[in-house]
Amino acid sequence: MVFRAVPLLGSPIPPGRFTVVNMARRTGASARTQALAKAAEAVARRDAERIAREKKLQDILADFYHAQSEVQRIRREADASIAPFDTAMRDAVRALDALDEGRAGIAELTGLSLAGVREYLADTGPSPIPAASVADPLAAQKRPRHVEPVSDDAPAESAGSVR
């Protein structure tokens, strides 16, 4: 126990004299127990906040993964639905090419980019409609077998003659 000398105000004791006053303070096991209880409360509060944050995080991630799986499912279905039409587009581009329409001309007529036209012409996927059945059979025979690729930045002389 610690004692401190404090002058008492309004006291009949003269100002130079001090009286010993007991300032009670907990010490020992009870003070330690109280400190441990306060620490446990603080840790429990922090843990509760962390658990609540983790729960929110888990809910948000569950929403994300659910949405992601739905997007993948819808894209698979869309790809399956698009495939026949994409094949028809490819066949039409090939038929235009078989008619000796230049790549720039095909791009202009179809609204595809020149790279898109090249992609359709380079695609070696199966064609349910042979190009000869869509285009003139003589045009397929007149077409040269070896065609040099043309770069996008090469100047085009005319829309019908660029290959």
DOZA-281190 format. One line per 10 residues: number of its first residue (from 1); their letters; for each residue x, y, z of N, C-alpha, C. Coordinates in Angstrom, 2 decimals, always signed. Each point is the difference from the previous one (the first is absolute). Example, Ala and Ser with C-alpha at 12.3 -4.5 7.8 and 13.67 -1.06 7.14 Angstrom:
residues 2
1	as	+13.19/-5.69/+7.80/-0.89/+1.19/+0.00/+0.90/+1.20/+0.00  -0.35/+1.05/-0.72/+0.82/+1.19/+0.06/-0.77/+1.09/+0.73
***
This chain:
residues 163
1	mvfravpllg	+0.84/-1.16/+0.00/-0.84/+1.16/+0.00/+0.90/+1.23/+0.00  -0.38/+0.98/-0.85/+0.81/+1.20/-0.12/-0.75/+1.15/+0.65  +0.73/+0.77/+0.73/-0.58/+1.17/+0.64/+0.62/+1.23/-0.61  -0.80/+1.06/-0.07/+0.49/+1.23/-0.58/-0.35/+1.14/+0.93  +0.91/+0.89/+0.12/-0.24/+1.16/+0.87/-0.67/+1.09/-0.82  -1.17/+0.45/+0.48/-0.77/+1.01/-0.73/-0.40/+1.08/+0.99  +0.18/+1.29/-0.37/-0.48/+1.05/+0.91/-1.51/+0.04/-0.05  -0.62/+0.12/+1.10/-1.45/+0.07/+0.09/-0.43/+1.45/-0.06  -0.87/+0.31/-0.92/-0.49/+1.37/-0.14/-1.04/+0.28/+1.08  +0.03/+1.19/+0.49/-0.95/+0.40/+1.04/+0.23/-0.75/+1.30
11	spippgrftv	+1.15/-0.52/+0.15/+0.32/-0.79/+1.19/+0.63/+0.92/+1.04  -0.21/-0.30/+1.30/+0.63/+0.82/+1.04/+1.51/-0.23/+0.07  +0.50/-0.97/-0.83/+1.44/-0.27/+0.03/+0.67/+1.09/-0.82  +1.06/+0.55/+0.47/+0.69/+1.07/-0.72/+0.51/-0.50/-1.37  +0.15/+0.93/-0.97/+0.34/-0.36/-1.36/+1.32/-0.76/-0.16  +0.90/+0.04/+0.79/+1.27/-0.69/-0.15/-0.07/-1.45/+0.42  -1.09/-0.37/+0.58/-0.11/-1.37/+0.51/-0.86/-0.85/-0.93  +0.29/-1.26/-0.07/-0.72/-0.93/-0.86/-0.59/-1.12/+0.81  -1.13/-0.49/-0.52/-0.65/-1.14/+0.63/+0.10/-1.18/-0.96  +0.21/-1.14/+0.54/+0.10/-1.20/-0.82/-1.41/-0.48/-0.31
21	vnmarrtgas	-0.30/-0.17/-1.34/-1.30/-0.45/-0.45/+0.19/-1.33/-0.74  -0.84/-0.94/+0.28/+0.07/-1.31/-0.63/-0.78/+0.05/-1.32  +0.69/-0.14/-1.14/-0.63/-0.05/-1.32/-0.11/-1.49/-0.35  -1.13/-0.56/+0.29/-0.17/-1.44/-0.17/+0.14/-0.39/-1.46  +0.73/-1.05/-0.26/+0.23/-0.51/-1.35/+0.03/-1.51/+0.11  -0.60/-0.63/-1.00/-0.01/-1.45/+0.03/+1.36/-0.52/-0.42  +0.41/-0.97/+0.69/+1.25/-0.67/-0.35/-0.22/-1.49/+0.17  +0.92/-0.76/-0.55/-0.07/-1.43/+0.22/-0.91/-0.69/-0.98  -0.57/-1.11/+0.44/-0.79/-0.89/-0.85/-1.27/+0.66/-0.52  -0.68/+0.82/+0.79/-1.25/+0.60/-0.46/+0.24/+1.00/-1.12
31	artqalakaa	+1.08/+0.78/+0.06/+0.33/+0.94/-1.06/+0.35/-0.75/-1.29  +0.74/-1.07/+0.13/+0.39/-0.81/-1.17/-1.24/-0.63/-0.64  -0.91/-0.49/+0.82/-1.23/-0.60/-0.50/-0.83/+1.03/-0.75  -0.10/+1.19/+0.54/-0.76/+1.07/-0.66/+0.66/+0.39/-1.33  +1.32/+0.08/-0.03/+0.72/+0.34/-1.23/-0.20/-1.08/-1.06  +0.06/-1.25/+0.42/-0.22/-1.11/-0.93/-1.42/+0.02/-0.56  -0.97/+0.34/+0.82/-1.39/+0.07/-0.44/-0.17/+1.10/-1.05  +0.62/+1.18/+0.23/-0.07/+1.09/-0.97/+0.67/-0.38/-1.31  +1.14/-0.68/+0.11/+0.72/-0.44/-1.20/-0.84/-1.02/-0.78  -0.63/-0.91/+0.72/-0.84/-1.02/-0.65/-1.18/+0.66/-0.71
41	eavarrdaer	-0.59/+1.03/+0.60/-1.10/+0.72/-0.63/+0.46/+0.69/-1.29  +1.18/+0.62/+0.05/+0.53/+0.69/-1.17/+0.28/-0.99/-1.13  +0.59/-1.13/+0.35/+0.30/-1.02/-1.01/-1.30/-0.58/-0.56  -0.98/-0.22/+0.85/-1.29/-0.54/-0.45/-0.70/+0.98/-0.95  +0.07/+1.30/+0.31/-0.58/+1.02/-0.87/+0.68/-0.03/-1.38  +1.34/-0.04/+0.02/+0.75/-0.04/-1.25/-0.31/-1.27/-0.79  -0.08/-1.13/+0.69/-0.32/-1.27/-0.66/-1.41/+0.03/-0.60  -0.94/+0.59/+0.71/-1.37/+0.10/-0.51/-0.03/+0.85/-1.27  +0.75/+1.09/-0.03/+0.07/+0.85/-1.18/+0.65/-0.76/-1.16  +1.06/-0.76/+0.30/+0.68/-0.77/-1.03/-0.92/-1.09/-0.55
51	iarekklqdi	-0.72/-0.67/+0.87/-0.92/-1.06/-0.42/-1.12/+0.58/-0.87  -0.52/+1.17/+0.38/-1.04/+0.66/-0.80/+0.54/+0.37/-1.38  +1.23/+0.51/-0.05/+0.63/+0.36/-1.27/+0.21/-1.25/-0.87  +0.47/-1.07/+0.62/+0.22/-1.26/-0.73/-1.32/-0.55/-0.55  -1.07/+0.14/+0.76/-1.32/-0.46/-0.44/-0.46/+0.81/-1.22  +0.19/+1.33/+0.05/-0.35/+0.85/-1.14/+0.84/-0.39/-1.22  +1.29/-0.23/+0.22/+0.90/-0.40/-1.07/-0.46/-1.32/-0.62  -0.38/-0.95/+0.83/-0.47/-1.30/-0.48/-1.28/+0.16/-0.82  -0.93/+0.84/+0.47/-1.24/+0.23/-0.74/+0.26/+0.63/-1.37  +0.90/+0.99/-0.02/+0.33/+0.68/-1.26/+0.66/-0.97/-0.97
61	ladfyhaqse	+0.94/-0.82/+0.50/+0.67/-0.97/-0.86/-0.97/-1.06/-0.50  -0.95/-0.40/+0.82/-1.01/-0.98/-0.44/-0.82/+0.59/-1.14  -0.38/+1.29/+0.10/-0.73/+0.67/-1.08/+0.85/+0.04/-1.27  +1.29/+0.32/+0.17/+0.91/+0.08/-1.15/+0.10/-1.34/-0.70  +0.27/-1.07/+0.75/+0.18/-1.31/-0.61/-1.30/-0.52/-0.63  -1.12/+0.32/+0.59/-1.29/-0.39/-0.60/-0.18/+0.72/-1.33  +0.25/+1.31/-0.02/-0.14/+0.77/-1.23/+0.99/-0.49/-1.06  +1.21/-0.32/+0.41/+1.00/-0.48/-0.94/-0.44/-1.32/-0.65  -0.55/-0.90/+0.79/-0.44/-1.28/-0.57/-1.18/+0.21/-0.95  -0.89/+0.94/+0.33/-1.12/+0.30/-0.90/+0.49/+0.59/-1.32
71	vqrirreada	+0.99/+0.90/+0.08/+0.56/+0.60/-1.21/+0.62/-1.09/-0.88  +0.74/-0.92/+0.61/+0.61/-1.09/-0.77/-1.07/-0.88/-0.65  -1.05/-0.31/+0.73/-1.08/-0.82/-0.54/-0.67/+0.70/-1.18  -0.31/+1.29/+0.18/-0.67/+0.76/-1.05/+0.89/+0.13/-1.23  +1.31/+0.21/+0.22/+0.92/+0.09/-1.14/+0.08/-1.32/-0.77  +0.01/-1.12/+0.74/+0.01/-1.31/-0.68/-1.26/-0.16/-0.85  -1.15/+0.35/+0.57/-1.26/-0.09/-0.74/+0.00/+0.94/-1.21  +0.51/+1.22/+0.21/+0.04/+0.97/-1.09/+0.94/-0.48/-1.11  +1.16/-0.54/+0.38/+0.93/-0.51/-1.01/-0.65/-1.12/-0.81  -0.74/-0.87/+0.68/-0.68/-1.09/-0.71/-1.08/+0.56/-0.93
81	siapfdtamr	-0.70/+1.05/+0.42/-1.04/+0.61/-0.83/+0.59/+0.77/-1.18  +1.15/+0.60/+0.22/+0.64/+0.84/-1.02/+0.68/-0.84/-1.08  +0.47/-1.18/+0.35/+0.84/-0.80/-0.89/-0.57/-0.17/-1.41  -1.27/-0.36/-0.17/-0.49/-0.17/-1.38/+0.01/+1.30/-0.80  -0.29/+1.11/+0.66/-0.02/+1.28/-0.69/+1.42/+0.47/-0.33  +0.92/-0.28/+0.90/+1.40/+0.34/-0.25/+0.52/-0.82/-1.19  -0.39/-1.25/-0.06/+0.37/-0.85/-1.13/-0.59/+0.54/-1.30  -1.25/+0.44/+0.05/-0.64/+0.57/-1.19/+0.72/+1.27/-0.45  +0.42/+0.82/+0.96/+0.75/+1.22/-0.35/+1.33/-0.37/-0.65  +0.70/-0.98/+0.58/+1.28/-0.43/-0.55/-0.19/-0.52/-1.43
91	davraldald	-1.03/-0.80/-0.20/-0.26/-0.55/-1.33/-0.33/+1.10/-1.00  -0.74/+1.00/+0.42/-0.34/+1.11/-0.89/+1.25/+0.78/-0.38  +0.88/+0.24/+0.98/+1.25/+0.71/-0.29/+0.85/-0.83/-0.96  +0.04/-1.30/+0.20/+0.76/-0.88/-0.91/-0.62/+0.03/-1.40  -1.33/+0.03/-0.07/-0.67/+0.05/-1.30/+0.32/+1.30/-0.72  +0.02/+1.12/+0.73/+0.37/+1.28/-0.60/+1.44/-0.05/-0.50  +0.86/-0.63/+0.78/+1.40/-0.15/-0.39/+0.10/-0.87/-1.25  -0.81/-1.05/-0.08/+0.01/-0.89/-1.17/-0.47/+0.73/-1.25  -0.79/+1.04/+0.16/-0.46/+0.81/-1.13/+1.04/+1.06/-0.39  +1.20/-0.15/+0.54/+1.11/+0.92/-0.26/-0.25/+1.41/+0.53
101	egragiaelt	-0.82/+0.10/+1.02/-0.18/+1.29/+0.67/+1.22/+0.18/+0.91  +0.62/+1.14/-0.06/+1.20/+0.25/+0.81/-0.34/+0.07/+1.49  +1.00/-0.15/+0.80/-0.22/+0.02/+1.46/-0.52/+1.35/+0.47  +0.55/+1.06/-0.55/-0.49/+1.33/+0.37/-1.45/+0.18/-0.46  -0.32/-0.54/-1.16/-1.38/+0.08/-0.49/-0.94/-0.80/+0.87  +0.43/-1.18/+0.43/-0.82/-0.81/+0.90/-0.22/+0.74/+1.31  +1.07/+0.61/+0.50/-0.11/+0.75/+1.25/-0.99/+1.15/-0.15  +0.07/+0.70/-1.13/-0.90/+1.13/-0.23/-1.45/-0.47/-0.14  -0.20/-1.08/-0.72/-1.36/-0.51/-0.23/-0.63/-0.56/+1.27  +0.79/-0.67/+0.82/-0.55/-0.68/+1.18/+0.06/+0.83/+1.26
111	glslagvrey	+0.83/+1.02/+0.01/+0.15/+0.79/+1.22/+1.01/-0.61/+0.97  +0.62/-1.10/-0.42/+1.04/-0.61/+0.83/+1.29/+0.79/-0.14  +0.87/-0.12/+0.97/+1.32/+0.59/-0.14/+0.81/-0.88/-0.95  +1.07/+0.56/-0.55/+0.85/-0.78/-0.88/+0.58/-1.20/+0.76  +0.34/+0.21/+1.26/+0.50/-1.11/+0.83/-1.08/-1.06/+0.18  -1.26/+0.42/+0.15/-1.10/-0.95/+0.14/-0.20/-0.82/-1.26  +0.13/+0.66/-1.16/-0.11/-0.72/-1.28/+1.11/-1.02/-0.10  +1.22/+0.42/+0.33/+1.14/-0.92/-0.04/-0.21/-1.19/+0.94  -0.56/+0.29/+1.16/-0.25/-1.07/+0.98/-0.99/-1.03/-0.55  -1.07/+0.48/-0.62/-0.98/-0.92/-0.59/+0.62/-0.80/-1.14
121	ladtgpspip	+0.84/+0.65/-0.81/+0.61/-0.71/-1.13/+1.07/-0.98/+0.47  +0.67/+0.30/+1.10/+1.04/-0.89/+0.52/-0.58/-1.12/+0.84  -1.23/+0.16/+0.47/-0.64/-1.01/+0.84/-0.14/-1.28/-0.81  +0.54/-1.08/+0.54/-0.03/-1.27/-0.72/-1.05/-0.94/+0.55  -0.96/+0.54/+0.72/-1.06/-0.82/+0.57/-0.84/-0.63/-1.10  -0.75/-1.03/+0.34/-0.83/-0.68/-1.00/-1.07/+0.94/-0.54  -0.25/-0.10/-1.25/-1.00/+0.83/-0.64/-1.17/-0.87/-0.43  -1.18/+0.16/+0.60/-1.13/-0.82/-0.39/-0.49/+0.32/-1.41  +0.27/+1.22/-0.47/-0.40/+0.41/-1.34/+1.27/+0.21/-0.80  +0.33/-0.86/-0.94/+1.21/+0.20/-0.79/-0.08/+1.31/-0.77
131	aasvadplaa	+1.13/+0.66/-0.14/+0.04/+1.29/-0.68/-0.49/-0.12/-1.43  +0.24/-1.13/-0.64/-0.41/-0.17/-1.39/-1.52/-0.02/-0.15  -0.73/-0.42/+1.03/-1.46/-0.01/-0.11/-0.58/+1.39/+0.14  +0.72/+0.90/+0.62/-0.48/+1.36/+0.18/+0.48/+0.88/-1.14  +1.25/-0.19/-0.40/+0.59/+0.84/-1.03/+0.00/-0.73/-1.34  +0.31/+0.73/-1.01/+0.10/-0.56/-1.34/+1.13/-1.04/-0.03  -0.24/-1.21/-0.44/+1.05/-1.02/-0.03/+1.18/+0.42/-0.86  -0.20/+0.81/-1.03/+1.11/+0.44/-0.83/+0.90/+0.98/+0.75  -0.59/+0.79/+0.89/+0.80/+0.95/+0.77/+0.98/-0.73/+0.90  -0.39/-1.12/+0.54/+0.89/-0.78/+0.85/+1.15/-0.57/-0.82
141	qkrprhvepv	-0.24/-0.32/-1.26/+1.06/-0.54/-0.85/+0.97/+1.10/-0.43  -0.51/+1.23/-0.20/+0.85/+1.11/-0.45/+0.86/+0.55/+1.14  -0.38/-0.28/+1.19/+0.69/+0.56/+1.15/+1.41/-0.57/+0.12  +1.01/+0.84/+0.16/+1.37/-0.51/+0.14/+0.14/-0.78/+1.31  +0.76/-1.06/+0.00/+0.18/-0.84/+1.18/+0.91/+0.65/+1.03  +0.99/+0.77/-0.44/+0.93/+0.63/+0.95/-0.24/+1.50/-0.02  -0.41/+0.56/+1.12/-0.27/+1.43/+0.10/+0.88/+0.56/+1.10  +0.76/+1.03/-0.31/+0.86/+0.64/+0.99/-0.86/+0.81/+0.97  +0.27/-0.10/+1.31/-0.77/+0.80/+0.96/+0.32/+1.48/-0.16  -1.00/+0.83/+0.19/+0.14/+1.44/-0.10/-0.07/+0.57/+1.41
151	sddapaesag	+0.92/+0.91/+0.34/-0.03/+0.59/+1.34/-1.06/+1.08/+0.06  -0.44/+0.31/+1.23/-1.04/+1.02/+0.19/+0.46/+1.38/-0.44  +1.31/+0.29/+0.09/+0.47/+1.34/-0.29/+0.45/+0.15/-1.46  -0.20/-1.01/-0.83/+0.32/+0.12/-1.42/-1.07/+0.87/-0.67  +0.41/+0.91/-0.90/-1.01/+0.86/-0.66/-0.89/-0.83/-0.92  -1.27/+0.28/+0.07/-0.98/-0.71/-0.83/-0.18/+0.78/-1.29  +0.13/-0.68/-1.17/-0.17/+0.66/-1.28/-1.48/+0.16/-0.32  -0.75/-1.05/+0.21/-1.46/+0.08/-0.15/-0.59/-1.07/+0.89  -1.23/+0.21/+0.39/-0.63/-0.91/+0.96/-0.14/-1.40/-0.57  -0.15/-0.15/-1.31/-0.21/-1.32/-0.58/+1.28/-0.73/-0.34
161	svr	+1.15/+0.67/+0.01/+1.21/-0.67/-0.46/+0.97/-0.35/+1.12  -0.25/+0.42/+1.22/+0.91/-0.29/+1.11/-0.28/-1.38/+0.51  +1.03/-0.84/+0.16/-0.18/-1.36/+0.49/+0.76/-0.16/+1.24
***
